Amino acid sequence: MIKMLKYLLTALFTITLLFSAGQIYRYLAADHQAKKQFNDISGEIQIPALDHPAWTVSDQYGTLFDRNGDMAGWIAIDGTTVDYPVMYTPADPDFYLKHDFGKQYSGYGVPYVSGYCTIDPPGDNIIIFSHNMRNGRMFGALEDYKEEAFYRNHPVIRFDTRAGFGLYEIIAVFKADPYEFAYHQFINATDQADFGAFIHRCKELSFFDTGMTAVYGDRLLTLSTCEYSAQGSRMAVVAKRMG
């Protein structure tokens, strides 16, 4: 009886170990595949020549726009891992939550614009969603914005769309329960007071005072991802377009 019990425990331990090893292998394989794909995609971006003053978004990202018509643009934050295409499928808003650039299943997905937003012409607020991967990929890098020093060194987001190049300066960084503050549903302000109330709430929740604000008529960009300090919590970085 004791021998049988030892045998069963050993078998159970072996199965558990093999299962864990399999999980780790699949995770590493998925991470490698996602990293390779994004590196390959980045390699297709054209770099403007110094003697090409009329460089356009089409010149820079045209190959990628041709490969996938769902691509709305490109988002990047210098000095971080955020450097990805951004997708937009209003008829199936969350499609790229679990699909890669080639439209195959992927746990990493691709950053994508809320289906309620408009990009060209833009509304008051363009909202981009992506996963908060534990390895820091996708929007996992946004966790670093909880520290003011990091924000001071990375205050600008680049978001280029088919309509043109765009730079956005960050005005607030916060975490929130989206049921208590539905920042992800703020697309177009009903009036100046509505816009002002939204900005006030963002700055009120912000981890620190950026010294920046926005006024009615400014175009906003909001990056949103999961935040793991509380169940259902979300992390948001809100910025306004420069120029």
Secondary structure as GFF3:
##gff-version 3
##sequence-region A 1 243
A	DSSP	alpha_helix	2	42	.	.	.	ID=ss1
A	DSSP	alpha_helix	57	67	.	.	.	ID=ss2
A	DSSP	beta_strand	71	76	.	.	.	ID=ss3
A	DSSP	beta_strand	83	87	.	.	.	ID=ss4
A	DSSP	three_ten_helix	95	97	.	.	.	ID=ss5
A	DSSP	beta_strand	112	113	.	.	.	ID=ss6
A	DSSP	beta_strand	125	129	.	.	.	ID=ss7
A	DSSP	three_ten_helix	139	146	.	.	.	ID=ss8
A	DSSP	alpha_helix	148	153	.	.	.	ID=ss9
A	DSSP	beta_strand	156	161	.	.	.	ID=ss10
A	DSSP	beta_strand	167	176	.	.	.	ID=ss11
A	DSSP	three_ten_helix	183	185	.	.	.	ID=ss12
A	DSSP	alpha_helix	192	205	.	.	.	ID=ss13
A	DSSP	beta_strand	220	226	.	.	.	ID=ss14
A	DSSP	beta_strand	234	241	.	.	.	ID=ss15
###
